[in-house]
Amino acid sequence: MIVCVCNAVTESQIRLAIDEGALTVADLRARLAVTSECGCCAAQVDEALARRLLEIAGARASDPSARSLPATR
């Protein structure tokens, strides 16, 4: 699904950028240019970021071996 129409950025691209270390909207803006044009995607970007970070945190909390892994950054 397209999240940022101005730059044709999909939610999958946002998830991948987060998996590769983006932790803030500013990080996503630097990598993907989301929210850098009209800003209409800001709420969706915030939601996608929060959702993915919660998924990652949940996976780490439920996997004892993941607790010893370093942070994504």
FIBA-63113 format. One record per residue: x negated, y, z of N, C-alpha, C in turn; residue number from 1; residue in three letters. Coordinates in steps of 0.05 Angstrom, whole numbers, plus 5000, padded with zeros to 4 digits. Atoms other than C-alpha are relative to their C-alpha. Last residue first. Layout:
<sites>
<site <X Y Z> <X Y Z> <X Y Z> NUM ala>
...
</sites>
This chain:
<sites>
<site <5017 4978 5008> <4575 5011 5314> <4974 4999 5015> 73 arg>
<site <5002 4999 5029> <4618 4950 5315> <4982 5022 4990> 72 thr>
<site <4979 4984 5011> <4602 4939 5389> <4997 5002 4970> 71 ala>
<site <5004 4971 4997> <4554 4883 5405> <5024 5015 4988> 70 pro>
<site <5007 4987 5024> <4580 4812 5413> <4996 5030 5004> 69 leu>
<site <5028 4995 5000> <4580 4782 5482> <4990 5014 4975> 68 ser>
<site <5006 4980 4979> <4655 4789 5490> <4970 5007 5001> 67 arg>
<site <5001 4973 5012> <4665 4754 5423> <4992 5021 5021> 66 ala>
<site <5026 4997 5013> <4648 4686 5452> <4996 5028 4989> 65 ser>
<site <5022 4997 4980> <4706 4691 5501> <4973 5004 4987> 64 pro>
<site <5022 5018 5008> <4756 4703 5444> <4976 5004 5019> 63 asp>
<site <4991 5028 5000> <4822 4731 5468> <4979 4980 4993> 62 ser>
<site <4990 5007 4973> <4794 4799 5488> <5008 4971 5002> 61 ala>
<site <5023 5002 4982> <4754 4805 5424> <5008 4991 5028> 60 arg>
<site <5015 5024 5008> <4814 4790 5381> <4976 4996 5018> 59 ala>
<site <4985 5024 4992> <4856 4840 5420> <4985 4974 4993> 58 gly>
<site <5002 5003 4971> <4804 4894 5412> <5014 4975 5011> 57 ala>
<site <5028 5008 4995> <4800 4882 5337> <4996 4996 5030> 56 ile>
<site <5004 5028 5009> <4875 4884 5330> <4973 4990 5007> 55 glu>
<site <4987 5017 4981> <4879 4947 5373> <4998 4970 4992> 54 leu>
<site <5017 5001 4976> <4827 4980 5329> <5012 4983 5022> 53 leu>
<site <5023 5018 5006> <4867 4960 5267> <4981 4999 5025> 52 arg>
<site <4991 5028 5003> <4932 4989 5294> <4976 4981 4996> 51 arg>
<site <4993 5010 4973> <4900 5054 5318> <5008 4970 4999> 50 ala>
<site <5024 5001 4983> <4866 5066 5251> <5006 4988 5027> 49 leu>
<site <5016 5022 5011> <4928 5049 5210> <4975 4996 5017> 48 ala>
<site <4987 5025 4993> <4970 5095 5254> <4984 4976 4991> 47 glu>
<site <5001 5004 4971> <4922 5153 5249> <5012 4973 5009> 46 asp>
<site <5028 5007 4995> <4917 5144 5174> <4996 4995 5029> 45 val>
<site <5004 5028 5008> <4992 5142 5168> <4972 4991 5005> 44 gln>
<site <4986 5017 4980> <4998 5207 5209> <4996 4970 4993> 43 ala>
<site <5013 4999 4973> <4944 5242 5168> <5014 4981 5020> 42 ala>
<site <5005 5027 4992> <4971 5221 5099> <4990 4998 5029> 41 cys>
<site <4975 5015 4995> <5004 5287 5084> <4996 4972 5010> 40 cys>
<site <4996 5008 4972> <4937 5322 5094> <5026 4985 5006> 39 gly>
<site <4975 4987 4991> <4938 5358 5026> <5006 4993 5030> 38 cys>
<site <4986 4983 5020> <4865 5344 5009> <5025 5012 5013> 37 glu>
<site <5017 4977 5009> <4815 5317 5060> <5014 5018 4980> 36 ser>
<site <4992 4975 4986> <4864 5272 5099> <4984 5024 4991> 35 thr>
<site <4972 4997 4991> <4830 5210 5069> <5003 5025 5016> 34 val>
<site <4988 4974 5006> <4763 5224 5035> <5030 5002 5008> 33 ala>
<site <4979 5004 5019> <4743 5150 5039> <5014 5025 4990> 32 leu>
<site <5003 5023 5017> <4678 5147 5077> <5019 4999 4976> 31 arg>
<site <5027 5000 5012> <4674 5216 5108> <4996 4977 4980> 30 ala>
<site <5001 4977 5019> <4749 5220 5119> <4973 5000 4986> 29 arg>
<site <4985 5008 5024> <4748 5151 5151> <5000 5021 4978> 28 leu>
<site <5016 5021 5013> <4693 5172 5199> <5014 4991 4974> 27 asp>
<site <5023 4986 5012> <4732 5236 5215> <4982 4980 4985> 26 ala>
<site <4990 4989 5025> <4794 5194 5227> <4978 5015 4986> 25 val>
<site <4983 4976 4997> <4754 5157 5279> <5011 5008 4973> 24 thr>
<site <4986 5001 4974> <4720 5089 5290> <5019 5024 5004> 23 leu>
<site <4986 4975 4997> <4691 5072 5221> <5017 4998 5025> 22 ala>
<site <5010 4982 4980> <4645 5013 5231> <5013 5027 5004> 21 gly>
<site <5028 4994 5005> <4650 4964 5173> <4989 5022 5018> 20 glu>
<site <5016 5025 4995> <4714 4934 5200> <4970 5005 4995> 19 asp>
<site <5000 5003 4970> <4742 5005 5202> <4984 4975 5007> 18 ile>
<site <5018 4979 4989> <4722 5016 5129> <4998 4998 5030> 17 ala>
<site <5027 5009 5006> <4755 4949 5111> <4980 5021 5011> 16 leu>
<site <5006 5023 4982> <4820 4968 5146> <4971 4992 4996> 15 arg>
<site <5003 4989 4974> <4821 5035 5109> <4992 4979 5020> 14 ile>
<site <5026 4986 5001> <4809 5001 5042> <4995 5013 5028> 13 gln>
<site <5021 5020 5000> <4866 4953 5057> <4972 5013 5001> 12 ser>
<site <5004 5008 4972> <4911 5011 5076> <4979 4979 5002> 11 glu>
<site <4981 5019 4990> <4900 5038 5006> <4995 4993 5030> 10 thr>
<site <5012 5018 4980> <4865 5101 4984> <5022 4982 5012> 9 val>
<site <4993 5027 5007> <4888 5134 4919> <4986 4980 5019> 8 ala>
<site <5025 5013 5007> <4852 5200 4934> <5004 4970 4995> 7 asn>
<site <5019 4982 5013> <4911 5247 4933> <4975 4986 4991> 6 cys>
<site <4994 4997 5028> <4960 5191 4948> <4980 5017 4985> 5 val>
<site <5008 4973 5009> <4929 5172 5014> <5004 5002 4970> 4 cys>
<site <4997 4983 4976> <4964 5112 5045> <4994 5029 4992> 3 val>
<site <5015 4975 5001> <4974 5069 4982> <5007 5017 5025> 2 ile>
<site <4983 4976 5000> <5000 5000 5000> <4982 5025 5000> 1 met>
</sites>
